[in-house]
Amino acid sequence: MPTLETTVNGLKLPNPFVIASGPPGTNGNVIGKAFDEGWGAVICKTISLDAEKVVNVQPRYARLRARDSNEIIGWENIELISDRSFEVWVDELKAVKKKYPDRILIASVMEEYRKEAWVEIVERCQDLGVDAFELNFSCPHGLPERKMGSAMGEDPEILEEVAGWVHEVATVPVWAKMTPNITHIEYPTRAALRAGCEGVSAINTIRCVLGVDLETLRPEPSVEGFTTPGGYSSRAILPIALRMVMEIATVIRDEFPGRSLSGIGGIETGADAAQFLLLGADTVQVCTGVMKHGYGIVRSMQDDLLAFMKKHGFETLDDFKGRSLQYFTTHADLVHRQAVAKHRIKMDDTQWSGDNFVQQSDDLARG
Ligand SMILES: Cc1cc2nc3c(=O)[nH]c(=O)nc-3n(C[C@H](O)[C@H](O)[C@H](O)COP(=O)(O)O)c2cc1C
């Protein structure tokens, strides 16, 4: 029987399924529920020292549905980080760790561009016993107006400096959560890993405008008739997330071996998860999938992933992690391979000879 158990940056997880920062980890009660349902780890909703500055609006969600099935395939939110006070969070996270001492609890944190603030939030969270940190360098709406979140994540220099402040004081593993709202995700990835982060998470939501109501002519979600671009999540973003995870995994494989990668974006099934793992993720995170289907989806995700492993004869996640990265190449190389393959078919039909084939296929590829 294959196993889903995995150890990432020294953290032992019963399975690679992690609750992503967001509504599914919005307080101690629901974090406990996630552990009871069998999630491998939980990342709490992003917290900051001064929640009074965080003011949410209603409505803050809008959904895109498939034309034929009505299934929700895309989800916009303009929700900010947690608006609950830091003191309340400290009490709840302490209580969670007391009740679930062996489960992995990760604190998602975000602060302004001030060293003292980052040092304080990290020290206070690790004192209460969190197992790791995820630095939110990626919330794409609201907080960037105050130079937080993706305003930092889009600037590799600032990201490296801030991650360095955290690295100086952190005694537990630190993951940097990347924004996809950037052309080359490799740059902030390298900055975070250079600063000493043990891992990277990707992706946060993609900046979007979900749609315009054709009756009222107002864009959605409409707050007193107005809106602001938000963050896009759910199934529709999976292919973009896979591409970015592949790019980050390649950087880790080639330049920072041993660092970890947590894949996020549109994951709802074990088959989705398997694809992220094949492209180099160590763990996978789920946010909107839990909001749509409930915490119980982790059971079918585990069953699906185990069935995939059995089918291929994989005993552990390490047996196939990153296995599909080798199949990415340049377009020029695809052209070469196709020319070789076409020529091979022709040769098979006529006079096959190994030496002859190599010579002729090279000639062909050179044009
Ligand atoms: C309503 C909502 C709130 C979110 N809040 C946070 C947050 O506080 N911190 C954070 O790092 N990411 C937050 N996210 C982003 C998710 O953690 C995740 O990166 C993104 O939604 C893509 O994954 P998914 O398709 O599984 O939802 C939020 C996402 C949604 C939909």
PDBQT file of the ligand as one rigid body, heavy atoms in Angstrom, charges set to zero:
ROOT
HETATM    1  C1  LIG A 401     -11.702  34.592  -0.316  1.00  0.00    +0.000 C 
HETATM    2  C2  LIG A 401     -10.222  34.379  -0.357  1.00  0.00    +0.000 A 
HETATM    3  C3  LIG A 401      -9.411  34.915   0.634  1.00  0.00    +0.000 A 
HETATM    4  C4  LIG A 401      -8.035  34.711   0.612  1.00  0.00    +0.000 A 
HETATM    5  N1  LIG A 401      -7.258  35.217   1.616  1.00  0.00    +0.000 NA
HETATM    6  C5  LIG A 401      -5.910  34.986   1.617  1.00  0.00    +0.000 A 
HETATM    7  C6  LIG A 401      -5.100  35.424   2.686  1.00  0.00    +0.000 A 
HETATM    8  O1  LIG A 401      -5.563  35.979   3.683  1.00  0.00    +0.000 OA
HETATM    9  N2  LIG A 401      -3.765  35.195   2.608  1.00  0.00    +0.000 N 
HETATM   10  C7  LIG A 401      -3.192  34.536   1.539  1.00  0.00    +0.000 A 
HETATM   11  O2  LIG A 401      -1.969  34.337   1.527  1.00  0.00    +0.000 OA
HETATM   12  N3  LIG A 401      -3.949  34.095   0.524  1.00  0.00    +0.000 NA
HETATM   13  C8  LIG A 401      -5.284  34.296   0.550  1.00  0.00    +0.000 A 
HETATM   14  N4  LIG A 401      -6.056  33.809  -0.486  1.00  0.00    +0.000 N 
HETATM   15  C9  LIG A 401      -5.404  33.124  -1.629  1.00  0.00    +0.000 C 
HETATM   16  C10 LIG A 401      -5.421  31.602  -1.491  1.00  0.00    +0.000 C 
HETATM   17  O3  LIG A 401      -4.687  31.162  -0.372  1.00  0.00    +0.000 OA
HETATM   18  C11 LIG A 401      -4.861  30.917  -2.744  1.00  0.00    +0.000 C 
HETATM   19  O4  LIG A 401      -3.523  31.311  -2.920  1.00  0.00    +0.000 OA
HETATM   20  C12 LIG A 401      -5.626  31.254  -4.035  1.00  0.00    +0.000 C 
HETATM   21  O5  LIG A 401      -7.003  31.399  -3.758  1.00  0.00    +0.000 OA
HETATM   22  C13 LIG A 401      -5.473  30.182  -5.120  1.00  0.00    +0.000 C 
HETATM   23  O6  LIG A 401      -5.851  28.900  -4.659  1.00  0.00    +0.000 OA
HETATM   24  P1  LIG A 401      -7.312  28.254  -4.868  1.00  0.00    +0.000 P 
HETATM   25  O7  LIG A 401      -7.627  28.268  -6.321  1.00  0.00    +0.000 OA
HETATM   26  O8  LIG A 401      -7.220  26.890  -4.239  1.00  0.00    +0.000 OA
HETATM   27  O9  LIG A 401      -8.260  29.132  -4.084  1.00  0.00    +0.000 OA
HETATM   28  C14 LIG A 401      -7.453  33.978  -0.454  1.00  0.00    +0.000 A 
HETATM   29  C15 LIG A 401      -8.270  33.440  -1.453  1.00  0.00    +0.000 A 
HETATM   30  C16 LIG A 401      -9.634  33.623  -1.419  1.00  0.00    +0.000 A 
HETATM   31  C17 LIG A 401     -10.482  33.016  -2.493  1.00  0.00    +0.000 C 
ENDROOT
TORSDOF 0
